[in-house]
Amino acid sequence: MRRKTLSDAGVADLKAKAARYTFSDPELRGHYVRVMPSGAKSFVAVSRDPNGKQVWATVGAADMIGIDKARDGAREAIKRIQAGLPPIEQKTAADTFKVVAENYLKRHVAAKGLLSEKEIKRCLEVYVYPKWEKREFTGIRRGDVATLLDEIEDGNGARQADMVLAIVRGICNWYAARNESYLSPIVRGMRRAAQVKRERVLNDDEIRAIWQHASKAGTFGDILKLALSTAQRREKVMTLRWDDVSIDGVWHVPSDDRQKGTGGEIKLPSLALEVVKARSRVGENPHVFTGRTKDGYFNGMSKAKVAFDEKVQIPHWTIHDLRRSARSLMARAGVDSDTAERVLGHALDGVEGIYNRHKYQAEKANALARLDALLKTILNPAAKNVVALKRGARK
């Protein structure tokens, strides 16, 4: 006698036979329990599509879902079959972190022409993708962010951790603006480095300490020396190419439409020229400061800075402080403000910035020569036991 009801206990009581068979659910037409010779059981639904073709669909394994949930699934499957749709709605795979990040790079970073595009890509590839590339984006929690930042801070310093944090925050905020149900895991208080105003100028003792240790710090040390002696941006120094420097020591600092102003063509002062001349070409690599790849430039600044700071105990200084310090030293050396700003590549405001197209090459060369002379005085101060001779008193 057929059962009039079917419960979870009744499903469990169904016995395996030599051949596969199906047991009809008395409470729902088109819903069955399929029993395999191995004893495995699953819920299945069957109906006909608009063309009259019979379609079977597996709803789920009996050891994973109960009879009530199976009936709900079977009702939905039967409706879809009769409507000519796939029995089970195919759910789109959740986006991974890398998928979202690359969409962010395309639709926000590249679309807006952000100057930081290259650095954002580098940070993602070096610090984030190795950990989160295949992680479900919406599954990344606050603790995951904290763990990632801990690892970066320990290996590359607090400032690098904060840089990665800013990138991840940007991606999360961009995604949240497009998905109303998403809540970013980034909250206030996750920064690692103390927030300081960008007004740090190195004093003479600090300049001496940095320069002296830079002489022992290989490529990173040479980059520091060139940054201080030319007042150019870190990125321009890092990416310096042999072809950018003429035989007479003029550096053509390249730029493109998206970038801030540069010093243009500058005559390298003696300290800077010594750094460049001491470097050796590496194969066909076009860069003065070579990286790990055959044609790449040195790009391990954060890790090198951490190692440098372990040897030179100078509080709260950044590589950008070298540029600011060079600007202050030019003022100290008597360089007028307009010329010093042109060395740095800062745009001048007003009518003069629009109509004055003079290149100021001689003036910039003189400014850097003055900076060079002052740096040499700082690096080689007069001995403290040298006393200036006084003229003898007249009788």
LOKENU-609587 format. One line per 4 residues: number of its first residue (from 1); their letters; for each residue x, y, z of N, C-alpha, C. Coordinates in steps of 0.02 Angstrom, whole numbers, plus 50000, padded with zeros to 5 digits. Last residue first. Layout:
N
NUM> a> X Y Z X Y Z X Y Z  ...
***
This chain:
395
395> krag> 55015 54942 50856 55050 54976 50911 55040 55051 50907  54870 54853 50819 54920 54902 50800 54951 54933 50862  54846 54680 50845 54831 54750 50864 54888 54796 50843  54831 54565 50710 54864 54590 50770 54848 54663 50783
391> rkla> 54684 54485 50658 54737 54533 50643 54766 54560 50708  54658 54313 50691 54640 54383 50701 54699 54428 50685  54613 54168 50603 54665 54211 50629 54640 54282 50636  54490 54050 50655 54509 54103 50609 54561 54149 50641
387> vvnk> 54528 53888 50700 54508 53954 50724 54533 54006 50675  54478 53724 50702 54510 53775 50660 54482 53843 50681  54410 53630 50769 54468 53656 50803 54507 53707 50760  54309 53586 50687 54290 53630 50742 54350 53662 50776
383> aapn> 54334 53592 50511 54349 53561 50576 54335 53611 50631  54198 53624 50402 54263 53643 50428 54273 53613 50497  54110 53486 50326 54114 53547 50366 54185 53561 50390  54060 53415 50204 54130 53420 50225 54139 53484 50266
379> litk> 53926 53427 50184 53954 53359 50188 54026 53360 50213  53911 53565 50176 53876 53529 50229 53909 53460 50239  53986 53592 50061 54005 53623 50125 53974 53586 50184  53914 53520 49969 53983 53501 49982 54008 53531 50047
375> llad> 53794 53593 49971 53795 53523 49994 53866 53501 50010  53839 53713 49914 53816 53712 49984 53816 53642 50012  53868 53670 49784 53921 53699 49826 53901 53698 49900  53741 53627 49741 53797 53581 49743 53852 53606 49790
371> lral> 53669 53746 49741 53649 53691 49786 53706 53642 49795  53740 53809 49639 53740 53838 49707 53720 53785 49759  53707 53725 49535 53777 53733 49553 53784 53762 49623  53571 53746 49528 53594 53680 49550 53668 53682 49568
367> anak> 53573 53879 49482 53540 53862 49546 53565 53795 49572  53637 53868 49359 53669 53906 49413 53639 53889 49481  53540 53795 49292 53607 53766 49300 53644 53801 49357  53437 53887 49291 53429 53825 49329 53496 53791 49341
363> eaqy> 53493 53985 49208 53474 54003 49277 53466 53940 49320  53507 53916 49088 53567 53942 49122 53552 53957 49195  53371 53887 49062 53420 53833 49069 53482 53857 49106  53248 53954 49044 53287 53965 49106 53341 53911 49116
359> khrn> 53159 53959 48938 53175 53893 48967 53216 53898 49032  53017 54066 48919 53090 54060 48924 53106 53996 48962  52885 54097 48910 52905 54031 48886 52981 54021 48886  52764 54180 48986 52837 54176 48989 52860 54106 48971
355> yige> 52625 54160 48984 52658 54195 48928 52735 54190 48929  52586 54084 49096 52556 54072 49030 52599 54099 48974  52654 54129 49206 52656 54058 49192 52630 54041 49123  52618 54264 49202 52687 54245 49188 52691 54171 49169
351> vgdl> 52483 54265 49241 52501 54282 49172 52571 54258 49155  52467 54130 49363 52453 54194 49332 52479 54202 49261  52599 54028 49433 52530 54052 49427 52527 54115 49385  52706 53901 49373 52697 53968 49400 52627 53993 49385
347> ahgl> 52730 53731 49422 52699 53779 49375 52691 53847 49410  52885 53660 49464 52820 53685 49486 52794 53736 49437  53009 53609 49442 52958 53595 49392 52889 53617 49414  53120 53636 49517 53075 53583 49541 53022 53565 49490
343> vrea> 53167 53742 49442 53208 53682 49449 53165 53623 49470  53065 53833 49465 53073 53806 49397 53118 53743 49398  53088 53865 49597 53026 53832 49579 53030 53801 49510  53210 53932 49582 53207 53870 49621 53144 53831 49605
339> tdsd> 53167 54045 49510 53213 53997 49479 53212 53930 49515  53084 54107 49605 53057 54086 49540 53102 54034 49507  53172 54134 49715 53116 54087 49721 53091 54062 49654  53351 54133 49689 53286 54167 49693 53229 54116 49687
335> vgar> 53474 54067 49794 53437 54059 49731 53369 54092 49738  53549 54068 49910 53538 54131 49876 53503 54125 49809  53557 53956 49985 53615 53970 49943 53606 54033 49901  53432 53948 50040 53488 53963 50085 53550 53983 50045
331> amls> 53363 53906 49929 53348 53971 49957 53405 53994 50002  53421 53779 49918 53430 53828 49864 53415 53898 49888  53373 53720 50035 53445 53733 50029 53459 53782 49972  53239 53704 50002 53257 53749 50057 53331 53767 50054
327> rasr> 53250 53609 49901 53219 53674 49886 53239 53724 49940  53305 53503 49973 53344 53533 49919 53316 53602 49901  53196 53472 50055 53258 53498 50085 53302 53532 50033  53106 53423 49963 53089 53483 50000 53151 53515 50031
323> rldh> 53180 53311 49922 53161 53362 49873 53144 53428 49908  53187 53241 50042 53248 53260 50008 53234 53316 49958  53058 53207 50074 53089 53260 50113 53154 53283 50081  53030 53096 49999 53008 53160 49972 53038 53219 50011
319> itwh> 53072 52996 50083 53113 53011 50025 53094 53079 49995  53050 53050 50254 53028 53015 50194 53075 53034 50137  53070 53029 50431 53088 53061 50368 53065 53017 50310  53060 52999 50575 53004 53023 50534 53026 53059 50470
315> piqv> 53226 53017 50637 53154 53009 50648 53111 53038 50593  53359 52917 50596 53332 52984 50586 53257 52980 50591  53477 52813 50607 53421 52829 50652 53401 52902 50645  53523 52701 50493 53526 52774 50504 53465 52794 50545
311> kedf> 53493 52566 50492 53563 52587 50499 53570 52661 50516  53359 52558 50475 53388 52518 50529 53461 52538 50543  53338 52631 50361 53320 52661 50425 53347 52622 50484  53372 52536 50264 53413 52596 50272 53401 52627 50341
307> avka> 53267 52445 50272 53335 52422 50288 53381 52482 50301  53163 52530 50231 53161 52498 50297 53231 52476 50318  53206 52561 50101 53201 52615 50151 53199 52586 50222  53194 52438 50038 53260 52467 50046 53261 52522 50098
303> ksmg> 53055 52427 50039 53095 52378 50077 53166 52405 50089  53023 52538 49957 52997 52532 50026 53038 52484 50068  53090 52519 49832 53105 52575 49876 53082 52565 49948  53116 52436 49722 53108 52407 49789 53119 52459 49843
299> nfyg> 53142 52459 49589 53075 52475 49614 53063 52443 49683  53244 52502 49455 53243 52484 49526 53176 52506 49556  53172 52452 49296 53209 52497 49339 53201 52475 49412  53195 52324 49167 53158 52362 49217 53203 52407 49258
295> dktr> 53244 52234 49077 53236 52302 49053 53199 52346 49103  53257 52116 49148 53311 52135 49102 53305 52206 49076  53213 52139 49323 53200 52116 49255 53252 52145 49207  53258 52205 49436 53269 52132 49430 53257 52106 49360
291> gtfv> 53328 52363 49384 53288 52320 49429 53304 52247 49416  53450 52498 49381 53416 52439 49354 53379 52400 49408  53469 52652 49350 53458 52614 49412 53416 52552 49394  53472 52683 49216 53532 52693 49255 53528 52653 49320
287> hpne> 53397 52580 49088 53393 52621 49149 53460 52626 49185  53396 52493 48982 53403 52564 48967 53408 52609 49028  53486 52345 48966 53439 52381 49008 53449 52456 48998  53572 52264 48901 53534 52311 48860 53482 52349 48900
283> gvrs> 53692 52254 49028 53665 52226 48966 53632 52279 48923  53699 52387 49122 53686 52316 49132 53653 52288 49069  53821 52513 49148 53766 52486 49107 53760 52411 49119  53858 52576 49310 53877 52537 49251 53816 52514 49213
279> rakv> 53891 52732 49393 53847 52676 49378 53872 52640 49315  53969 52843 49399 53992 52784 49437 53949 52722 49424  53897 52939 49332 53958 52912 49300 53983 52849 49335  53797 52968 49427 53779 52937 49362 53841 52905 49330
275> vela> 53873 53025 49532 53830 52967 49544 53816 52930 49478  53932 53135 49470 53974 53081 49497 53934 53018 49508  53821 53213 49445 53856 53184 49388 53902 53127 49411  53790 53256 49574 53743 53213 49538 53778 53177 49480
271> lspl> 53901 53334 49603 53884 53278 49647 53837 53229 49611  53898 53432 49497 53953 53383 49502 53935 53323 49546  53734 53445 49419 53791 53471 49457 53840 53415 49471  53666 53433 49258 53681 53397 49319 53741 53429 49355
267> kieg> 53555 53546 49198 53626 53529 49196 53644 53496 49262  53396 53499 49137 53437 53527 49191 53509 53502 49183  53246 53521 49056 53317 53506 49046 53358 53539 49100  53118 53494 49171 53135 53501 49100 53207 53479 49088
263> gtgk> 53074 53472 49298 53127 53522 49289 53146 53533 49217  52897 53455 49271 52963 53430 49289 53013 53486 49278  52723 53458 49321 52781 53486 49288 52846 53454 49313  52628 53304 49325 52645 53371 49350 52708 53394 49314
259> qrdd> 52559 53214 49185 52602 53222 49242 52610 53295 49262  52488 53200 49070 52451 53188 49132 52493 53206 49193  52574 53221 48963 52521 53270 48975 52487 53261 49043  52739 53181 49027 52684 53174 48980 52627 53219 49002
255> spvh> 52919 53196 49026 52854 53206 49057 52801 53190 49004  53096 53179 49066 53037 53169 49024 52972 53180 49063  53226 53285 49080 53179 53250 49124 53114 53241 49086  53378 53275 49020 53311 53293 48995 53261 53252 49035
251> wvgd> 53523 53330 49088 53471 53279 49097 53405 53308 49070  53684 53352 49027 53617 53383 49033 53565 53327 49036  53816 53309 49005 53787 53307 49073 53721 53342 49081  53861 53299 48878 53885 53356 48917 53850 53363 48985
247> isvd> 53792 53192 48828 53864 53183 48840 53893 53240 48882  53633 53184 48915 53676 53197 48857 53749 53191 48877  53519 53072 48975 53575 53114 48994 53622 53122 48935  53427 52984 48927 53401 53048 48951 53457 53097 48968
243> dwrl> 53488 52866 48900 53476 52910 48843 53450 52978 48864  53484 52803 49023 53548 52827 48997 53538 52877 48941  53346 52857 49125 53375 52816 49072 53441 52846 49049  53265 52853 49280 53315 52886 49239 53344 52837 49188
239> tmvk> 53172 52811 49372 53163 52788 49302 53213 52821 49254  53208 52871 49492 53207 52798 49487 53207 52775 49415  53188 53007 49461 53255 52982 49476 53258 52906 49466  53051 53011 49446 53093 53030 49390 53164 53005 49399
235> errq> 53006 52974 49572 52990 52931 49515 53034 52947 49455  53052 53082 49652 53078 53015 49662 53067 52971 49601  53087 53236 49567 53041 53189 49599 53070 53119 49600  53238 53331 49603 53186 53303 49559 53144 53251 49596
231> atsl> 53348 53390 49662 53282 53413 49683 53226 53386 49638  53480 53351 49644 53445 53380 49586 53376 53407 49603  53526 53300 49764 53570 53347 49728 53537 53378 49666  53424 53213 49808 53442 53272 49847 53480 53323 49807
227> alkl> 53422 53117 49706 53360 53153 49724 53376 53217 49762  53551 53067 49710 53529 53104 49651 53466 53144 49665  53550 53004 49837 53597 53058 49821 53574 53100 49762  53449 52907 49820 53442 52959 49871 53488 53018 49855
223> idgf> 53508 52829 49721 53445 52863 49707 53434 52920 49757  53616 52777 49790 53628 52822 49734 53565 52861 49715  53549 52695 49883 53587 52752 49907 53601 52802 49851  53497 52598 49797 53451 52641 49836 53487 52703 49860
219> tgak> 53615 52539 49749 53571 52575 49704 53524 52622 49742  53714 52549 49898 53704 52526 49829 53658 52571 49789  53746 52602 50022 53680 52571 50013 53664 52555 49940  53853 52677 50052 53859 52606 50065 53796 52567 50049
215> sahq> 53816 52805 50029 53874 52781 49992 53885 52706 50001  53717 52824 50122 53696 52811 50053 53755 52784 50011  53787 52860 50234 53764 52791 50230 53741 52773 50159  53814 52993 50196 53869 52948 50213 53847 52875 50207
211> wiar> 53686 53047 50178 53733 53044 50121 53788 52993 50135  53630 53037 50307 53598 53003 50250 53649 52994 50193  53718 53118 50381 53708 53048 50399 53679 53009 50340  53705 53243 50317 53770 53209 50318 53761 53135 50332
207> iedd> 53570 53269 50344 53593 53264 50275 53660 53227 50272  53574 53279 50483 53536 53225 50452 53557 53215 50379  53652 53393 50499 53675 53330 50527 53639 53271 50494  53570 53490 50436 53635 53474 50409 53662 53407 50435
203> nlvr> 53397 53431 50429 53450 53477 50449 53517 53452 50425  53262 53417 50314 53318 53386 50348 53370 53438 50368  53099 53461 50340 53160 53480 50306 53218 53452 50346  52929 53425 50327 52993 53404 50355 53050 53426 50311
199> erkv> 52801 53443 50294 52841 53504 50298 52911 53489 50325  52669 53372 50289 52723 53367 50240 52764 53431 50240  52627 53313 50451 52621 53363 50399 52681 53358 50353  52590 53140 50484 52630 53200 50495 52619 53249 50437
195> qaar> 52524 53006 50564 52509 53056 50513 52547 53120 50529  52615 52860 50586 52590 52920 50618 52580 52973 50563  52560 52713 50500 52610 52765 50512 52577 52826 50545  52442 52638 50489 52498 52613 50528 52549 52666 50545
191> rmgr> 52262 52651 50492 52328 52674 50470 52382 52649 50516  52142 52620 50548 52180 52564 50521 52248 52585 50494  52057 52720 50589 52103 52693 50639 52145 52635 50613  51901 52686 50509 51951 52733 50534 51995 52699 50586
187> vips> 51889 52538 50404 51863 52586 50453 51919 52633 50475  51843 52427 50278 51892 52477 50300 51858 52526 50348  51749 52344 50225 51779 52323 50288 51829 52374 50316  51597 52413 50158 51670 52409 50156 51698 52387 50224
183> lyse> 51458 52326 50112 51485 52369 50164 51560 52360 50167  51333 52310 49986 51402 52298 50008 51424 52349 50060  51211 52336 49932 51212 52289 49988 51282 52278 50016  51229 52420 49822 51198 52447 49883 51201 52401 49943
179> nraa> 51359 52447 49724 51322 52390 49753 51294 52410 49821  51431 52556 49688 51396 52520 49634 51354 52462 49660  51494 52601 49799 51453 52650 49762 51413 52617 49707  51570 52491 49833 51511 52506 49874 51465 52556 49838
175> ywnc> 51674 52502 49741 51627 52445 49735 51563 52459 49774  51737 52617 49790 51712 52616 49722 51660 52561 49713  51774 52571 49916 51726 52626 49911 51696 52629 49842  51867 52470 49879 51806 52454 49918 51753 52508 49912
171> igrv> 51966 52545 49813 51930 52492 49778 51864 52476 49813  52008 52630 49917 51980 52658 49856 51940 52606 49817  52059 52536 50008 52001 52577 50027 51968 52606 49964  52167 52488 49935 52112 52442 49950 52050 52482 49969
167> ialv> 52244 52607 49935 52222 52576 49872 52162 52531 49884  52266 52629 50071 52232 52680 50031 52205 52651 49966  52339 52512 50102 52274 52525 50134 52234 52576 50093  52456 52536 50032 52413 52481 50011 52343 52490 50040
163> mdaq> 52502 52644 50109 52490 52653 50038 52444 52599 50011  52518 52585 50233 52467 52636 50225 52451 52650 50152  52625 52501 50205 52561 52472 50227 52505 52522 50217  52722 52595 50179 52700 52552 50124 52633 52520 50142
159> ragn> 52734 52650 50308 52711 52692 50253 52687 52651 50193  52784 52543 50386 52716 52569 50398 52690 52611 50340  52876 52411 50300 52867 52474 50335 52795 52498 50338  52894 52285 50249 52908 52343 50206 52895 52410 50238
155> gdei> 52868 52185 50344 52919 52174 50292 52940 52236 50254  52773 52237 50432 52831 52201 50459 52887 52195 50407  52679 52291 50344 52714 52334 50391 52778 52301 50417  52632 52175 50280 52667 52227 50241 52707 52272 50287
151> edll> 52574 52107 50388 52628 52076 50350 52667 52128 50310  52475 52199 50427 52527 52177 50474 52587 52150 50437  52393 52204 50315 52432 52263 50333 52488 52246 50381  52336 52074 50321 52375 52095 50263 52420 52154 50280
147> tavd> 52267 52084 50443 52321 52034 50435 52367 52053 50377  52173 52184 50414 52222 52194 50467 52281 52147 50460  52098 52119 50315 52134 52180 50298 52190 52192 50350  52043 52015 50389 52086 51999 50332 52129 52060 50313
143> grri> 51965 52086 50479 52022 52048 50504 52070 52029 50449  51865 52133 50394 51911 52180 50427 51974 52146 50452  51852 52019 50252 51830 52051 50314 51884 52096 50343  51794 51966 50100 51852 51994 50135 51828 52036 50194
139> gtfe> 51685 51929 50028 51701 51888 50086 51761 51913 50125  51674 52004 49915 51629 52022 49971 51643 51980 50033  51771 51936 49836 51780 52005 49857 51738 52022 49918  51846 51783 49865 51783 51816 49849 51784 51886 49878
135> rkew> 52017 51768 49811 51968 51775 49865 51904 51807 49840  52116 51763 49719 52058 51719 49707 52006 51723 49763  52205 51864 49770 52187 51861 49699 52123 51821 49687  52256 51887 49897 52184 51893 49887 52161 51882 49815
131> kpyv> 52395 51868 49901 52354 51847 49958 52280 51841 49939  52448 51916 49781 52473 51852 49807 52431 51824 49865  52378 52042 49770 52358 51984 49731 52386 51918 49758  52453 52129 49861 52383 52109 49873 52364 52045 49835
127> yvel> 52590 52158 49831 52568 52149 49900 52498 52118 49908  52614 52159 49690 52667 52139 49738 52638 52119 49806  52497 52200 49626 52532 52140 49603 52582 52114 49654  52464 52317 49696 52417 52261 49693 52453 52197 49675
123> crki> 52578 52396 49673 52560 52376 49742 52512 52317 49742  52570 52412 49533 52627 52379 49564 52610 52354 49634  52450 52482 49517 52457 52415 49487 52514 52377 49521  52486 52600 49583 52430 52560 49607 52435 52489 49581
119> ekes> 52589 52646 49501 52605 52626 49570 52548 52584 49600  52519 52674 49382 52574 52626 49381 52589 52601 49452  52426 52774 49428 52404 52710 49399 52459 52657 49402  52441 52901 49476 52465 52846 49518 52449 52777 49489
115> llgk> 52378 52989 49395 52451 52985 49389 52478 52924 49426  52228 52942 49315 52264 52954 49378 52339 52944 49369  52128 52948 49214 52198 52967 49200 52238 52981 49263  52003 52902 49227 52015 52969 49254 52087 52992 49243
111> aavh> 52018 52775 49173 51969 52821 49144 51980 52893 49166  52111 52714 49257 52130 52731 49188 52083 52782 49158  52030 52713 49378 52098 52738 49376 52119 52760 49306  51896 52668 49334 51909 52727 49377 51979 52755 49367
107> rkly> 51891 52561 49248 51835 52609 49247 51847 52671 49290  52014 52489 49267 51990 52508 49200 51941 52566 49203  52026 52472 49404 52081 52502 49367 52057 52528 49299  51904 52407 49429 51918 52473 49460 51973 52509 49422
103> neav> 51928 52288 49365 51873 52330 49342 51881 52401 49368  52031 52242 49445 52046 52257 49375 51990 52299 49343  51961 52223 49566 52017 52270 49563 52032 52289 49491  51868 52122 49532 51844 52188 49552 51900 52240 49545
99> vkft> 51959 52018 49504 51910 52040 49454 51885 52110 49469  52027 52006 49625 52063 52028 49566 52016 52052 49512  51928 51959 49712 51958 52024 49724 51992 52050 49661  51795 51885 49612 51854 51882 49655 51881 51952 49665
95> daat> 51618 51875 49613 51679 51908 49588 51736 51900 49638  51534 51718 49612 51550 51780 49647 51616 51809 49620  51450 51657 49469 51504 51650 49518 51521 51718 49548  51276 51662 49458 51339 51688 49434 51392 51681 49488
91> kqei> 51175 51519 49459 51199 51577 49496 51267 51598 49468  51049 51462 49363 51122 51462 49368 51144 51526 49401  50908 51381 49424 50936 51446 49404 51011 51445 49415  50863 51227 49358 50893 51261 49415 50924 51325 49390
87> pplg> 50805 51201 49231 50771 51182 49293 50797 51218 49355  50800 51332 49110 50839 51280 49144 50807 51264 49211  50632 51356 49039 50694 51380 49068 50735 51321 49096  50504 51330 48998 50557 51324 48949 50624 51349 48973
83> aqir> 50409 51324 49092 50417 51389 49059 50471 51388 49006  50424 51197 49141 50363 51211 49103 50366 51278 49066  50544 51219 49211 50543 51172 49154 50483 51188 49110  50500 51308 49310 50550 51330 49262 50550 51285 49200
79> kiae> 50411 51228 49383 50387 51290 49352 50435 51312 49297  50501 51129 49428 50445 51111 49383 50418 51172 49347  50584 51204 49513 50612 51171 49453 50557 51154 49403  50495 51242 49613 50527 51294 49572 50554 51264 49507
75> ragd> 50462 51116 49665 50409 51159 49638 50439 51212 49591  50589 51074 49710 50556 51038 49655 50501 51081 49624  50615 51162 49816 50658 51162 49757 50626 51129 49697  50512 51122 49902 50515 51191 49878 50558 51196 49815
71> rakd> 50550 50989 49923 50487 51003 49889 50486 51075 49862  50670 51008 49993 50672 50975 49927 50608 50989 49889  50626 51061 50111 50666 51104 50067 50669 51075 49997  50559 50944 50157 50523 51007 50147 50560 51054 50100
67> igim> 50660 50846 50167 50606 50838 50119 50568 50903 50106  50826 50923 50183 50768 50885 50205 50712 50884 50153  50990 50898 50114 50930 50939 50125 50873 50894 50146  51091 50802 50121 51109 50872 50128 51049 50917 50141
63> daag> 51050 50676 50095 51087 50685 50157 51108 50757 50169  50992 50688 49971 50948 50679 50028 50984 50686 50095  51048 50817 49861 51061 50753 49894 51019 50748 49958  50934 50898 49745 50985 50897 49797 50992 50828 49827
59> vtaw> 50868 50897 49622 50857 50952 49668 50911 50956 49721  50895 50861 49455 50913 50843 49524 50907 50905 49568  50770 50840 49333 50817 50886 49366 50831 50862 49437  50714 50793 49173 50728 50774 49242 50779 50823 49270
55> vqkg> 50589 50821 49055 50653 50846 49083 50658 50825 49156  50513 50776 48904 50518 50763 48976 50588 50782 49001  50446 50889 48789 50502 50846 48807 50505 50838 48883  50351 50977 48747 50329 50911 48765 50385 50864 48786
51> npdr> 50390 51105 48729 50392 51062 48670 50371 50990 48685  50389 51161 48857 50337 51182 48808 50335 51140 48745  50434 51013 48956 50444 51082 48934 50391 51100 48882  50372 50919 49093 50381 50926 49020 50388 50999 49002
47> svav> 50461 50854 49237 50403 50886 49205 50418 50891 49130  50528 50807 49394 50519 50792 49323 50456 50827 49298  50657 50809 49517 50593 50835 49492 50588 50819 49418  50733 50721 49654 50731 50742 49584 50660 50766 49567
43> fska> 50847 50694 49786 50780 50717 49766 50783 50741 49693  50939 50543 49819 50935 50613 49799 50864 50630 49779  51043 50428 49905 50976 50451 49886 50980 50525 49867  51142 50280 49907 51139 50352 49903 51070 50374 49877
39> gspm> 51146 50144 49893 51110 50170 49951 51105 50246 49951  51196 50090 49781 51244 50102 49835 51209 50125 49899  51089 50094 49694 51108 50029 49723 51157 50036 49781  50995 50244 49736 51046 50209 49698 51062 50141 49731
35> vrvy> 50842 50320 49721 50882 50278 49765 50931 50237 49722  50763 50473 49717 50800 50424 49676 50847 50387 49723  50605 50528 49750 50669 50512 49783 50702 50458 49740  50517 50657 49659 50535 50588 49674 50598 50585 49717
31> hgrl> 50381 50749 49595 50439 50749 49640 50454 50677 49663  50266 50747 49525 50327 50764 49488 50389 50766 49531  50161 50801 49656 50166 50768 49591 50228 50793 49554  50180 50781 49821 50196 50828 49768 50207 50790 49702
27> epds> 50152 50682 49910 50126 50749 49926 50141 50800 49871  50213 50564 49878 50139 50567 49874 50111 50636 49885  50347 50550 49775 50325 50587 49834 50250 50594 49830  50402 50393 49716 50361 50452 49705 50341 50484 49771
23> ftyr> 50562 50337 49697 50503 50331 49740 50465 50397 49735  50657 50248 49576 50631 50312 49603 50568 50298 49643  50809 50149 49571 50737 50158 49564 50717 50227 49592  50942 50045 49511 50918 50111 49532 50842 50114 49525
19> aaka> 50949 49875 49568 50949 49925 49516 50923 49991 49543  50946 49810 49689 50999 49792 49642 51004 49843 49586  50910 49939 49812 50895 49878 49774 50952 49866 49725  50897 50013 49975 50930 50006 49910 50911 49940 49878
15> klda> 50750 50075 50055 50804 50027 50050 50833 50025 49980  50696 50209 50152 50696 50179 50085 50759 50136 50076  50712 50274 50272 50693 50203 50274 50693 50170 50205  50735 50406 50241 50791 50367 50268 50776 50292 50268
11> vgad> 50606 50442 50204 50659 50442 50153 50717 50398 50177  50546 50436 50329 50524 50390 50276 50576 50386 50221  50609 50539 50394 50619 50471 50419 50600 50420 50366  50558 50645 50323 50630 50632 50320 50646 50561 50344
7> sltk> 50404 50581 50250 50443 50623 50296 50517 50609 50286  50261 50575 50159 50332 50556 50157 50371 50607 50199  50097 50500 50147 50142 50554 50165 50213 50528 50160  50041 50387 50104 50005 50448 50090 50046 50510 50108
3> rrm> 50118 50247 50025 50114 50294 50079 50075 50356 50057  50032 50108 49954 50072 50168 49947 50062 50214 50007  50043 49940 50000 50000 50000 50000 50045 50063 50000
***
